[in-house]
Amino acid sequence: MAPQALDIEGAVESQKKSMAVDDDGRPARTGNEWTALAHLVTAVSGAGVLSLAWSMSQIGWVAGSIILVLLALATLYSSSLLSDCYRHPDPAAGARNHTYTKCVNAILGKRQAWFCALAQYADLYGATVAFTIVASSSIAAIAQSVCYRKHGKNTPCDAVTGRYTLIFGGIQIFFSQLQDMQRVRWLSILATVMSFSYSFIVLSLSAIKASGIVYCIGIFTNETFLKSSEFTKHGHSHGTSFGVLVGSNMLVHVTTYQKTLGVLQAIGNMCYSFLFTSILIEIQDTLSSSPPENKTMRKTLLIGIVYTTMFYMALGGTGYAAYGDKTPGNLLSALVSYRHVFWLVDLANLFIIVRLVGAYQVTAQPIFGFVEFHASIYFQRKIMPNEKQPSHAVLPLQKKSSLDHLTIFRIVWRTSFVILTTMISMAFPFFNSILGLLGALAYWPLTIYFPIQMHMKKFDVQPWSSKWVGLQILMLFFLLVSFSCIAGSIEGIRQSMKKHQAFQI
């Protein structure tokens, strides 16, 4: 009986070991639809939501609402196609592709994979720049609020965002040393809570102003500031069906050229608000393999996109209703007028700072992982030239000396990454134009082109079939939209450069 007992113990031990690793020998994943949803909301409900009210003011109620719904449907459809490409050839039992680029490489080939990597990492890097711009603006807003409370509301307290950009960069240097997406899961959950919190505050204050309650509060509390011309008679400024009108209105003359430029940037901003496919595969790679990852991801996508679309409609609509043609590019900047509830405004800005700390890391981790994987192979070849190279992105380091090399490389590389991001944010702090350009550049290749091309190749969609024609029309339509928005955003940046002095501290 003794040998049998030993066999049972060995089987139990073997089962424990097998539970600690996945089917490809990598550490076992424990993610589910809720942790994936946290990553998804952290990635998608970020800086882009703050520009939605401005975007709605440029396009108007009718076209703005239609564009948001169309983008949501297109994103949901293409993202579902992309989730089926995580494993290949079988979407439920095939070999895992741990990154978006590896999916493209496995299905479409190496040349397409290089194009995908360029688009993906450029988008991710641009997102970190956008996060830095918004976070520094929120820190500056808190500093302004403190100044007003200390010296009075009539004191000029203009805060230069450059110094606060440096502060946010210093925070990111510290958090960038977290090693991978699994280890920043807690940061994503915290960031999601912050996203709900500050979004609720901004939505509530915009709704209060749009409804005229602010004016009533001003009369009740005898707040002369609330009775000023900043507010209309009823405390609101409802928008129009077609956005900012061409001609002289609200003491501002809007030309046809300016209207066209604003519309193109606004569409780019809306595209950016739905741009999360660049890290969708990396998020899916954190999910447990049972049930199949693509099924779990489809549930997450449906919940996440329905929530974000409803929230985008509410926030963009109430912000536009509250401020009309004067809607600012960053809706948070409008909250400075609510000095009677300064603590709530400061809290909203604090929430978005914390939220963007997490979003920055979720966005930057795929870039860190890509560079450090290739660095690990370099150190492997240098120290152990006869060793076989790994086929997956696990650090192939066995000797302490090589680990020391990679550790030093990681510290220097990640710190340099954050420093460069910070410098670019100080040089080009143009919120709406930057978001519009990022959305226009990345939405078509990452959300439309690659998912559709991989789906057609993987499932052998026959040329000139009805499905093939429909997918081609979808790709062509969004390609034309992207080109138009790129042109508008570049022109917007060019116009802004004429009025901006870079690296102000």
Helices and strands as residue ranges (DSSP letters): H 2-19, H 33-44, G 47-51, H 52-59, H 61-83, E 87-88, E 95-96, H 100-108, H 110-151, H 161-175, G 182-184, H 185-211, H 213-221, E 247-249, E 252-254, H 256-273, G 277-279, H 280-284, H 293-323, G 324-326, G 331-337, G 339-341, H 342-383, H 400-427, H 431-442, I 443-449, H 450-458, H 466-497
